Amino acid sequence: MTTSPDKKSLRARLVQERLHLPDRLARADALQDIMRIWLIGRPDTVIGAYWPIKGEFDPLPALHRWKEDGELMDEPQRRRIGLPVVDKLHRTLTFHAWYPGCPMEEDAYGIPKPKDTELIVPTLLFVPCVGYGPGGYRLGYGGGFYDRTLAALQPRPHTVGLGFTQGFLEELEPEPHDVPLDAILNDNGVVWPV
């Protein structure tokens, strides 16, 4: 099993690789298309996502398009997008409504979050992957925010990891507390489940 110091250096290496991908924009365009196609036919009307940092894939354009598509189809329940807000005391995340142009402020970690918008509970949650491996396991930044949040959310949302092909780790071994994602999408398509 990979130890914490090993994971720390692995995270740093993967973030640097991601930041310096020469074709990152083309990969992001491909993943936008894959995400939009994957969302077709999903019953979810409330989706949680994240504000991209450190070269992460940005899911918000595809989700905004998904929201607009629902409005064009005149669905009975409007589609909503939520971004995480950190609960520093419990080290968990709640999700608050986001839309382009909504008021934003920085959280305790300097990441933009919706300011004074409605609390929402996603049934589908897109999570960023620093890395990911076989079996649907993800390597995050090591803070455990998503693990604790998913353990507390009832019912548990459907979880989908998003990352670039460069982040695949063939030998990533999960730790005892790790819970696999329900799906993982990268710039080549659906990589979990296979």
N, CA, C and O of each residue as an XYZ file, in Angstrom:
776
protein
N       0.843     -1.181      0.000
C       0.000      0.000      0.000
C       0.887      1.242      0.000
O       1.946      1.264      0.626
N       0.435      2.273     -0.712
C       1.177      3.524     -0.768
C       1.051      4.248      0.570
O      -0.050      4.362      1.107
N       2.157      4.734      1.107
C       2.127      5.444      2.385
C       1.853      6.925      2.158
O       1.946      7.414      1.032
N       1.515      7.637      3.233
C       1.182      9.050      3.135
C       2.280      9.900      2.494
O       1.980     10.688      1.598
N       3.564      9.768      2.926
C       4.593     10.574      2.262
C       4.674     10.265      0.768
O       4.895     11.160     -0.047
N       4.493      8.984      0.415
C       4.500      8.611     -0.997
C       3.322      9.260     -1.718
O       3.468      9.757     -2.835
N       2.161      9.253     -1.078
C       0.986      9.852     -1.704
C       1.150     11.351     -1.844
O       0.697     11.935     -2.828
N       1.788     11.977     -0.876
C       2.000     13.423     -0.952
C       2.848     13.771     -2.164
O       2.511     14.686     -2.915
N       3.957     13.042     -2.364
C       4.815     13.317     -3.518
C       4.122     12.911     -4.823
O       4.310     13.561     -5.852
N       3.329     11.848     -4.783
C       2.572     11.432     -5.966
C       1.567     12.514     -6.364
O       1.446     12.847     -7.543
N       0.847     13.063     -5.382
C      -0.098     14.147     -5.663
C       0.611     15.331     -6.309
O       0.151     15.869     -7.316
N       1.732     15.728     -5.719
C       2.479     16.881     -6.242
C       2.929     16.629     -7.679
O       2.835     17.518     -8.525
N       3.414     15.424     -7.955
C       3.868     15.090     -9.314
C       2.706     15.125    -10.296
O       2.833     15.671    -11.392
N       1.563     14.539     -9.904
C       0.405     14.504    -10.799
C      -0.152     15.899    -11.081
O      -0.550     16.191    -12.209
N      -0.180     16.755    -10.069
C      -0.659     18.126    -10.274
C       0.276     18.859    -11.231
O      -0.193     19.556    -12.130
N       1.588     18.714    -11.054
C       2.541     19.375    -11.957
C       2.402     18.856    -13.386
O       2.436     19.635    -14.339
N       2.246     17.549    -13.533
C       2.045     16.980    -14.874
C       0.789     17.559    -15.515
O       0.789     17.936    -16.687
N      -0.283     17.622    -14.723
C      -1.561     18.126    -15.240
C      -1.439     19.590    -15.666
O      -1.948     19.981    -16.716
N      -0.763     20.394    -14.847
C      -0.588     21.809    -15.174
C       0.217     22.017    -16.450
O       0.055     23.026    -17.136
N       1.082     21.063    -16.762
C       1.971     21.231    -17.907
C       1.625     20.333    -19.096
O       2.446     20.163    -19.996
N       0.434     19.766    -19.109
C       0.026     18.979    -20.276
C      -0.004     19.896    -21.497
O      -0.719     20.898    -21.489
N       0.749     19.579    -22.535
C       0.774     20.475    -23.697
C      -0.567     20.538    -24.426
O      -0.861     21.518    -25.110
N      -1.369     19.502    -24.279
C      -2.668     19.443    -24.972
C      -3.841     19.475    -23.984
O      -4.898     18.905    -24.251
N      -3.647     20.135    -22.860
C      -4.681     20.149    -21.816
C      -5.996     20.731    -22.320
O      -7.060     20.215    -21.977
N      -5.953     21.793    -23.125
C      -7.190     22.394    -23.630
C      -7.942     21.433    -24.550
O      -9.168     21.349    -24.484
N      -7.233     20.719    -25.394
C      -7.882     19.738    -26.270
C      -8.472     18.593    -25.441
O      -9.565     18.107    -25.734
N      -7.746     18.172    -24.414
C      -8.263     17.117    -23.532
C      -9.510     17.604    -22.795
O     -10.472     16.852    -22.634
N      -9.493     18.867    -22.347
C     -10.651     19.430    -21.647
C     -11.861     19.508    -22.580
O     -12.984     19.221    -22.165
N     -11.636     19.892    -23.833
C     -12.739     19.933    -24.805
C     -13.335     18.541    -24.998
O     -14.554     18.384    -25.051
N     -12.471     17.534    -25.102
C     -12.950     16.158    -25.273
C     -13.765     15.717    -24.060
O     -14.816     15.094    -24.208
N     -13.284     16.041    -22.867
C     -13.999     15.639    -21.651
C     -15.318     16.402    -21.497
O     -16.288     15.852    -20.976
N     -15.363     17.656    -21.943
C     -16.644     18.388    -21.946
C     -17.679     17.619    -22.766
O     -18.814     17.432    -22.326
N     -17.280     17.174    -23.963
C     -18.200     16.427    -24.828
C     -18.615     15.109    -24.193
O     -19.790     14.744    -24.220
N     -17.659     14.403    -23.627
C     -17.948     13.107    -22.998
C     -18.906     13.287    -21.829
O     -19.844     12.507    -21.663
N     -18.671     14.302    -21.031
C     -19.538     14.563    -19.881
C     -20.957     14.895    -20.341
O     -21.927     14.386    -19.778
N     -21.082     15.739    -21.352
C     -22.416     16.118    -21.854
C     -23.167     14.898    -22.383
O     -24.361     14.748    -22.123
N     -22.487     14.037    -23.113
C     -23.132     12.820    -23.633
C     -23.509     11.895    -22.485
O     -24.594     11.313    -22.490
N     -22.622     11.755    -21.499
C     -22.883     10.870    -20.361
C     -24.118     11.331    -19.586
O     -24.851     10.507    -19.039
N     -24.349     12.634    -19.539
C     -25.490     13.169    -18.793
C     -26.837     12.951    -19.489
O     -27.885     13.041    -18.850
N     -26.815     12.670    -20.770
C     -28.076     12.475    -21.500
C     -28.831     11.300    -20.895
O     -28.295     10.201    -20.752
N     -30.068     11.553    -20.547
C     -30.920     10.499    -20.005
C     -30.805     10.286    -18.508
O     -31.549      9.487    -17.939
N     -29.870     10.999    -17.849
C     -29.776     10.878    -16.394
C     -31.015     11.512    -15.775
O     -31.464     12.557    -16.245
N     -31.576     10.910    -14.735
C     -32.785     11.466    -14.113
C     -32.515     12.604    -13.126
O     -33.455     13.248    -12.660
N     -31.260     12.856    -12.807
C     -30.915     13.841    -11.785
C     -31.334     15.250    -12.184
O     -31.246     15.636    -13.349
N     -31.794     16.013    -11.184
C     -32.104     17.426    -11.408
C     -31.252     18.326    -10.525
O     -31.251     19.544    -10.705
N     -30.525     17.746     -9.572
C     -29.623     18.519     -8.711
C     -28.249     17.835     -8.754
O     -28.082     16.706     -8.294
N     -27.276     18.553     -9.318
C     -25.933     18.002     -9.477
C     -24.939     18.875     -8.721
O     -24.944     20.099     -8.849
N     -24.091     18.227     -7.935
C     -22.996     18.909     -7.260
C     -21.734     18.777     -8.089
O     -21.512     17.761     -8.748
N     -20.911     19.808     -8.052
C     -19.656     19.787     -8.803
C     -18.586     20.480     -7.975
O     -18.630     20.423     -6.747
N     -17.637     21.124     -8.611
C     -16.531     21.773     -7.913
C     -16.018     22.920     -8.771
O     -16.196     22.937     -9.989
N     -15.374     23.880     -8.106
C     -14.694     24.968     -8.805
C     -13.284     24.471     -9.107
O     -12.570     24.098     -8.177
N     -12.854     24.451    -10.371
C     -11.564     23.848    -10.695
C     -10.371     24.654    -10.178
O     -10.332     25.880    -10.276
N      -9.406     23.925     -9.629
C      -8.152     24.511     -9.158
C      -6.994     23.650     -9.664
O      -7.196     22.494    -10.033
N      -5.819     24.194     -9.681
C      -4.580     23.449     -9.978
C      -4.658     22.646    -11.273
O      -4.195     21.507    -11.333
N      -5.242     23.241    -12.304
C      -5.301     22.583    -13.604
C      -6.364     21.509    -13.733
O      -6.359     20.752    -14.703
N      -7.284     21.426    -12.766
C      -8.357     20.436    -12.843
C      -9.256     20.701    -14.050
O      -9.350     21.826    -14.541
N      -9.897     19.663    -14.503
C     -10.913     19.797    -15.530
C     -12.060     20.644    -14.987
O     -12.474     20.468    -13.841
N     -12.572     21.558    -15.802
C     -13.675     22.440    -15.403
C     -15.006     21.847    -15.862
O     -15.302     21.865    -17.057
N     -15.824     21.316    -14.928
C     -17.102     20.711    -15.309
C     -18.226     21.729    -15.521
O     -19.292     21.368    -16.020
N     -18.006     22.990    -15.152
C     -19.102     23.959    -15.123
C     -19.682     24.309    -16.496
O     -20.899     24.474    -16.586
N     -18.895     24.434    -17.572
C     -19.526     24.698    -18.867
C     -20.496     23.585    -19.295
O     -21.592     23.869    -19.777
N     -20.095     22.334    -19.120
C     -20.989     21.221    -19.492
C     -22.233     21.208    -18.611
O     -23.330     20.922    -19.090
N     -22.070     21.514    -17.332
C     -23.226     21.521    -16.431
C     -24.159     22.694    -16.718
O     -25.379     22.556    -16.622
N     -23.597     23.838    -17.066
C     -24.456     24.969    -17.425
C     -25.261     24.624    -18.677
O     -26.444     24.953    -18.763
N     -24.633     23.969    -19.637
C     -25.347     23.532    -20.857
C     -26.438     22.530    -20.495
O     -27.540     22.593    -21.040
N     -26.141     21.596    -19.570
C     -27.123     20.609    -19.104
C     -28.321     21.329    -18.481
O     -29.469     20.958    -18.726
N     -28.050     22.355    -17.677
C     -29.123     23.132    -17.032
C     -29.974     23.844    -18.084
O     -31.202     23.824    -18.010
N     -29.314     24.477    -19.068
C     -30.039     25.160    -20.139
C     -30.865     24.190    -20.965
O     -31.988     24.511    -21.352
N     -30.321     22.995    -21.243
C     -31.070     21.986    -22.004
C     -32.356     21.618    -21.283
O     -33.392     21.437    -21.922
N     -32.302     21.506    -19.952
C     -33.505     21.202    -19.175
C     -34.543     22.299    -19.291
O     -35.741     22.024    -19.350
N     -34.086     23.540    -19.322
C     -35.012     24.664    -19.468
C     -35.649     24.666    -20.850
O     -36.833     24.977    -20.984
N     -34.883     24.324    -21.873
C     -35.423     24.265    -23.235
C     -36.460     23.163    -23.380
O     -37.406     23.287    -24.157
N     -36.275     22.074    -22.622
C     -37.223     20.951    -22.694
C     -38.435     21.173    -21.806
O     -39.344     20.345    -21.754
N     -38.436     22.313    -21.102
C     -39.559     22.668    -20.232
C     -39.871     21.544    -19.249
O     -41.021     21.127    -19.108
N     -38.831     21.063    -18.573
C     -39.001     19.995    -17.589
C     -39.801     20.495    -16.392
O     -39.721     21.672    -16.041
N     -40.577     19.603    -15.760
C     -41.394     20.013    -14.624
C     -40.570     20.497    -13.428
O     -41.014     21.386    -12.702
N     -39.390     19.933    -13.212
C     -38.539     20.359    -12.097
C     -37.257     20.950    -12.683
O     -36.542     20.276    -13.425
N     -36.970     22.198    -12.354
C     -35.794     22.838    -12.943
C     -34.511     22.197    -12.440
O     -34.432     21.736    -11.301
N     -33.531     22.177    -13.293
C     -32.231     21.611    -12.968
C     -31.407     22.631    -12.198
O     -31.452     23.829    -12.478
N     -30.644     22.127    -11.211
C     -29.816     23.016    -10.408
C     -28.416     22.436    -10.244
O     -28.220     21.221    -10.242
N     -27.460     23.332    -10.109
C     -26.050     22.990     -9.945
C     -25.598     23.525     -8.595
O     -25.929     24.652     -8.228
N     -24.843     22.720     -7.857
C     -24.308     23.160     -6.570
C     -22.798     23.088     -6.541
O     -22.192     22.193     -7.129
N     -22.198     24.041     -5.850
C     -20.752     24.015     -5.611
C     -20.505     23.845     -4.120
O     -21.330     24.247     -3.300
N     -19.365     23.247     -3.767
C     -19.096     22.969     -2.355
C     -18.773     24.213     -1.536
O     -18.145     25.161     -2.007
N     -19.233     24.163     -0.287
C     -18.894     25.151      0.720
C     -18.330     24.356      1.895
O     -18.976     23.435      2.393
N     -17.127     24.715      2.333
C     -16.432     23.976      3.382
C     -17.028     24.279      4.754
O     -17.222     25.436      5.127
N     -17.316     23.203      5.498
C     -17.672     23.317      6.912
C     -16.377     23.025      7.666
O     -15.986     21.868      7.823
N     -15.711     24.097      8.136
C     -14.396     23.934      8.763
C     -14.453     23.119     10.045
O     -13.511     22.388     10.352
N     -15.537     23.230     10.794
C     -15.652     22.513     12.056
C     -15.684     21.000     11.840
O     -14.958     20.260     12.503
N     -16.523     20.547     10.919
C     -16.678     19.106     10.683
C     -15.815     18.591      9.524
O     -15.762     17.389      9.265
N     -15.138     19.520      8.830
C     -14.303     19.172      7.675
C     -15.091     18.383      6.633
O     -14.634     17.374      6.096
N     -16.295     18.890      6.373
C     -17.151     18.313      5.346
C     -17.554     19.416      4.370
O     -17.147     20.569      4.512
N     -18.345     19.047      3.397
C     -18.813     19.976      2.381
C     -20.332     20.002      2.364
O     -20.980     18.969      2.532
N     -20.893     21.177      2.162
C     -22.295     21.302      1.809
C     -22.303     21.900      0.410
O     -21.287     22.424     -0.047
N     -23.415     21.827     -0.257
C     -23.493     22.332     -1.624
C     -24.528     23.436     -1.694
O     -25.646     23.311     -1.195
N     -24.114     24.530     -2.335
C     -24.984     25.691     -2.472
C     -25.175     25.991     -3.950
O     -24.269     25.800     -4.761
N     -26.379     26.466     -4.286
C     -26.733     26.719     -5.677
C     -25.722     27.646     -6.344
O     -25.299     28.649     -5.767
N     -25.345     27.291     -7.567
C     -24.450     28.091     -8.379
C     -25.077     28.296     -9.745
O     -25.754     27.408    -10.264
N     -24.856     29.444    -10.315
C     -25.244     29.749    -11.690
C     -24.268     30.808    -12.184
O     -23.720     31.561    -11.379
N     -24.041     30.878    -13.487
C     -23.107     31.889    -13.987
C     -23.519     33.283    -13.524
O     -24.674     33.684    -13.669
N     -22.568     34.003    -12.973
C     -22.828     35.360    -12.511
C     -23.335     35.461    -11.082
O     -23.557     36.568    -10.592
N     -23.526     34.320    -10.390
C     -24.006     34.413     -9.011
C     -22.901     35.007     -8.138
O     -21.721     34.895     -8.467
N     -23.284     35.642     -7.021
C     -22.255     36.218     -6.141
C     -21.340     35.112     -5.602
O     -21.800     34.043     -5.200
N     -20.048     35.395     -5.605
C     -19.064     34.420     -5.138
C     -18.157     35.086     -4.103
O     -18.006     36.307     -4.072
N     -17.557     34.240     -3.255
C     -16.547     34.690     -2.311
C     -15.569     33.543     -2.124
O     -15.870     32.405     -2.483
N     -14.402     33.832     -1.567
C     -13.414     32.782     -1.349
C     -13.684     32.064     -0.037
O     -14.087     32.676      0.952
N     -13.455     30.741     -0.043
C     -13.590     29.981      1.201
C     -12.271     30.049      1.975
O     -11.370     30.807      1.616
N     -12.170     29.261      3.023
C     -10.981     29.279      3.886
C      -9.713     28.864      3.143
O      -8.606     29.141      3.606
N      -9.865     28.207      2.002
C      -8.719     27.736      1.241
C      -8.465     28.586     -0.004
O      -7.624     28.240     -0.834
N      -9.193     29.701     -0.133
C      -9.013     30.585     -1.277
C      -9.726     30.130     -2.534
O      -9.448     30.635     -3.622
N     -10.642     29.180     -2.399
C     -11.386     28.662     -3.544
C     -12.739     29.371     -3.613
O     -13.431     29.464     -2.600
N     -13.126     29.870     -4.783
C     -14.426     30.533     -4.890
C     -15.588     29.608     -4.532
O     -15.587     28.424     -4.868
N     -16.576     30.177     -3.845
C     -17.792     29.450     -3.473
C     -18.973     30.400     -3.622
O     -18.802     31.616     -3.548
N     -20.176     29.855     -3.834
C     -21.359     30.716     -3.917
C     -21.568     31.460     -2.603
O     -21.369     30.902     -1.524
N     -21.968     32.717     -2.704
C     -22.203     33.536     -1.523
C     -23.709     33.696     -1.313
O     -24.426     34.221     -2.164
N     -24.161     33.221     -0.145
C     -25.558     33.412      0.271
C     -26.573     32.832     -0.710
O     -27.640     33.411     -0.916
N     -26.244     31.686     -1.318
C     -27.237     31.027     -2.167
C     -27.828     29.843     -1.411
O     -27.323     29.442     -0.362
N     -28.878     29.306     -1.949
C     -29.645     28.233     -1.317
C     -28.828     26.946     -1.148
O     -28.083     26.557     -2.047
N     -28.973     26.297     -0.002
C     -28.390     24.988      0.247
C     -29.156     23.968     -0.589
O     -30.387     23.954     -0.572
N     -28.441     23.117     -1.319
C     -29.092     22.076     -2.116
C     -28.422     20.737     -1.823
O     -27.278     20.697     -1.370
N     -29.126     19.657     -2.077
C     -28.598     18.314     -1.833
C     -28.537     17.580     -3.174
O     -29.575     17.226     -3.732
N     -27.329     17.349     -3.693
C     -27.207     16.701     -4.998
C     -27.521     15.209     -4.955
O     -27.248     14.524     -3.969
N     -28.101     14.729     -6.049
C     -28.285     13.287     -6.219
C     -27.177     12.709     -7.089
O     -27.001     11.493     -7.164
N     -26.433     13.596     -7.743
C     -25.276     13.227     -8.551
C     -24.164     14.194     -8.187
O     -24.381     15.403     -8.122
N     -22.982     13.664     -7.952
C     -21.869     14.497     -7.523
C     -20.644     14.208     -8.385
O     -20.140     13.086     -8.419
N     -20.171     15.254     -9.089
C     -18.927     15.162     -9.846
C     -17.784     15.574     -8.933
O     -17.832     16.635     -8.311
N     -16.750     14.730     -8.854
C     -15.612     15.019     -7.986
C     -14.322     15.045     -8.809
O     -14.155     14.262     -9.744
N     -13.419     15.953     -8.449
C     -12.156     16.021     -9.186
C     -11.221     14.907     -8.763
O     -11.202     14.504     -7.601
N     -10.450     14.415     -9.713
C      -9.463     13.378     -9.417
C      -8.066     13.924     -9.680
O      -7.758     14.335    -10.799
N      -7.226     13.930     -8.661
C      -5.809     14.185     -8.888
C      -5.271     12.976     -9.645
O      -4.503     13.099    -10.598
N      -5.705     11.801     -9.183
C      -5.393     10.541     -9.837
C      -6.538      9.575     -9.588
O      -7.417      9.838     -8.768
N      -6.523      8.469    -10.291
C      -7.556      7.450    -10.118
C      -7.001      6.119    -10.594
O      -6.064      6.062    -11.390
N      -7.607      5.042    -10.080
C      -7.090      3.729    -10.418
C      -8.192      2.718    -10.641
O      -9.373      3.067    -10.661
N      -7.809      1.473    -10.809
C      -8.775      0.404    -11.036
C      -9.782      0.306     -9.888
O      -9.462      0.615     -8.740
N     -10.973     -0.116    -10.207
C     -11.999     -0.318     -9.193
C     -12.756      0.937     -8.813
O     -13.586      0.907     -7.904
N     -12.481      2.052     -9.501
C     -13.212      3.275     -9.217
C     -12.653      4.090     -8.069
O     -13.338      4.974     -7.553
N     -11.422      3.815     -7.656
C     -10.824      4.558     -6.553
C     -10.137      5.819     -7.055
O      -9.533      5.834     -8.128
N     -10.244      6.877     -6.253
C      -9.670      8.169     -6.634
C      -8.611      8.585     -5.635
O      -8.657      8.227     -4.458
N      -7.667      9.343     -6.133
C      -6.673      9.997     -5.298
C      -7.027     11.474     -5.310
O      -6.996     12.118     -6.359
N      -7.367     12.014     -4.136
C      -7.679     13.430     -4.015
C      -6.486     14.172     -3.451
O      -5.344     13.733     -3.592
N      -6.753     15.295     -2.815
C      -5.686     16.113     -2.260
C      -5.287     15.694     -0.847
O      -4.333     16.238     -0.290
N      -6.005     14.735     -0.261
C      -5.611     14.199      1.034
C      -6.317     14.796      2.235
O      -6.026     14.410      3.367
N      -7.242     15.731      2.019
C      -7.949     16.355      3.138
C      -9.122     15.537      3.658
O      -9.592     15.769      4.773
N      -9.601     14.585      2.866
C     -10.702     13.726      3.289
C     -12.079     14.380      3.262
O     -13.038     13.807      3.780
N     -12.195     15.575      2.666
C     -13.478     16.282      2.655
C     -14.568     15.474      1.944
O     -15.684     15.353      2.449
N     -14.238     14.924      0.771
C     -15.256     14.170      0.034
C     -15.606     12.877      0.759
O     -16.776     12.497      0.804
N     -14.619     12.196      1.325
C     -14.900     10.946      2.059
C     -15.864     11.201      3.217
O     -16.847     10.479      3.378
N     -15.585     12.223      4.017
C     -16.462     12.529      5.152
C     -17.841     12.996      4.687
O     -18.858     12.641      5.282
N     -17.866     13.782      3.634
C     -19.148     14.283      3.115
C     -20.000     13.133      2.609
O     -21.189     13.060      2.917
N     -19.411     12.243      1.842
C     -20.173     11.113      1.300
C     -20.641     10.172      2.401
O     -21.715      9.578      2.301
N     -19.848     10.036      3.438
C     -20.266      9.185      4.558
C     -21.473      9.780      5.272
O     -22.282      9.048      5.842
N     -21.599     11.118      5.242
C     -22.685     11.782      5.968
C     -23.944     11.984      5.132
O     -25.037     12.086      5.690
N     -23.818     12.046      3.812
C     -24.984     12.318      2.961
C     -25.897     11.102      2.859
O     -25.454     10.006      2.515
N     -27.154     11.304      3.155
C     -28.155     10.238      3.025
C     -29.365     10.781      2.280
O     -29.937     11.778      2.721
N     -29.773     10.193      1.200
C     -29.092      9.075      0.540
C     -27.794      9.543     -0.111
O     -27.623     10.712     -0.455
N     -26.901      8.591     -0.262
C     -25.607      8.899     -0.866
C     -25.817      9.216     -2.344
O     -26.493      8.461     -3.042
N     -25.246     10.328     -2.836
C     -25.397     10.648     -4.257
C     -24.581      9.699     -5.123
O     -23.625      9.075     -4.662
N     -24.974      9.605     -6.373
C     -24.200      8.882     -7.377
C     -22.918      9.699     -7.584
O     -23.000     10.904     -7.822
N     -21.751      9.079     -7.500
C     -20.490      9.819     -7.574
C     -19.736      9.517     -8.858
O     -19.597      8.363     -9.263
N     -19.252     10.581     -9.488
C     -18.542     10.442    -10.757
C     -17.238     11.238    -10.688
O     -17.254     12.453    -10.486
N     -16.132     10.558    -10.854
C     -14.832     11.222    -10.880
C     -14.541     11.770    -12.265
O     -14.919     11.177    -13.275
N     -13.864     12.912    -12.299
C     -13.468     13.546    -13.554
C     -11.965     13.787    -13.524
O     -11.441     14.343    -12.559
N     -11.277     13.372    -14.575
C      -9.835     13.595    -14.655
C      -9.332     13.358    -16.061
O     -10.074     12.929    -16.944
N      -8.081     13.639    -16.249
C      -7.456     13.414    -17.554
C      -6.797     12.035    -17.572
O      -6.519     11.463    -16.518
N      -6.550     11.509    -18.761
C      -5.936     10.180    -18.871
C      -4.582     10.132    -18.167
O      -4.171      9.076    -17.687
N      -3.894     11.259    -18.101
C      -2.576     11.321    -17.465
C      -2.655     10.933    -15.993
O      -1.641     10.536    -15.420
N      -3.830     11.033    -15.356
C      -3.963     10.756    -13.927
C      -4.242      9.302    -13.582
O      -4.395      8.968    -12.407
N      -4.310      8.425    -14.590
C      -4.592      7.021    -14.288
C      -3.380      6.373    -13.628
O      -2.254      6.488    -14.112
N      -3.633      5.686    -12.510
C      -2.579      5.019    -11.742
C      -2.907      3.533    -11.643
O      -3.725      3.120    -10.821
N      -2.276      2.754    -12.467
C      -2.551      1.310    -12.536
C      -2.423      0.633    -11.178
O      -3.175     -0.296    -10.883
N      -1.481      1.082    -10.346
C      -1.211      0.397     -9.086
C      -1.713      1.138     -7.855
O      -1.221      0.914     -6.749
N      -2.699      2.027     -8.044
C      -3.268      2.737     -6.904
C      -4.013      1.745     -6.019
O      -4.936      1.064     -6.467
N      -3.600      1.675     -4.754
C      -4.251      0.768     -3.810
C      -5.083      1.588     -2.843
O      -4.584      2.538     -2.240
N      -6.354      1.225     -2.693
C      -7.201      1.976     -1.769
C      -6.825      1.728     -0.314
O      -6.305      0.673      0.049
N      -7.104      2.734      0.500
C      -6.946      2.579      1.937
C      -8.262      2.052      2.493
O      -9.284      2.113      1.809
N      -8.259      1.532      3.727
C      -9.478      0.914      4.269
C     -10.708      1.827      4.272
O     -11.830      1.340      4.134
N     -10.516      3.145      4.429
C     -11.662      4.059      4.485
C     -12.132      4.523      3.099
O     -13.175      5.168      2.994
N     -11.383      4.208      2.039
C     -11.738      4.666      0.690
C     -12.988      3.970      0.181
O     -13.146      2.758      0.327
N     -13.867      4.752     -0.414
C     -15.091      4.224     -1.026
C     -14.972      4.475     -2.521
O     -14.683      5.598     -2.934
N     -15.191      3.442     -3.349
C     -15.047      3.660     -4.787
C     -16.135      4.582     -5.339
O     -17.249      4.646     -4.819
N     -15.776      5.289     -6.401
C     -16.736      6.116     -7.119
C     -17.640      5.203     -7.940
O     -17.284      4.066     -8.249
N     -18.809      5.719     -8.283
C     -19.732      4.936     -9.108
C     -19.313      4.926    -10.574
O     -19.628      3.990    -11.308
N     -18.604      5.967    -10.998
C     -18.129      6.061    -12.377
C     -16.936      7.012    -12.415
O     -16.774      7.858    -11.536
N     -16.107      6.862    -13.441
C     -15.013      7.797    -13.701
C     -15.006      8.082    -15.192
O     -15.050      7.169    -16.017
N     -14.950      9.379    -15.523
C     -14.865      9.814    -16.917
C     -13.523     10.505    -17.114
O     -13.071     11.262    -16.254
N     -12.890     10.239    -18.253
C     -11.697     11.001    -18.618
C     -11.814     11.429    -20.061
O     -12.852     11.217    -20.687
N     -10.768     12.027    -20.602
C     -10.831     12.566    -21.959
C     -10.907     11.496    -23.031
O     -11.033     11.829    -24.210
N     -10.836     10.226    -22.669
C     -11.036      9.143    -23.631
C     -12.417      8.509    -23.516
O     -12.808      7.728    -24.383
N     -13.167      8.832    -22.454
C     -14.505      8.254    -22.301
C     -14.762      7.790    -20.876
O     -14.202      8.324    -19.918
N     -15.619      6.787    -20.757
C     -15.945      6.217    -19.452
C     -14.883      5.165    -19.148
O     -14.723      4.204    -19.901
N     -14.155      5.348    -18.039
C     -13.111      4.382    -17.693
C     -13.497      3.526    -16.492
O     -12.820      2.545    -16.182
N     -14.573      3.891    -15.822
C     -15.110      3.070    -14.757
C     -16.600      3.331    -14.668
O     -16.983      4.501    -14.658
N     -17.460      2.350    -14.603
C     -17.134      0.911    -14.677
C     -16.752      0.512    -16.099
O     -17.177      1.123    -17.079
N     -15.938     -0.530    -16.175
C     -15.495     -1.029    -17.470
C     -16.224     -2.304    -17.819
O     -15.985     -2.881    -18.880
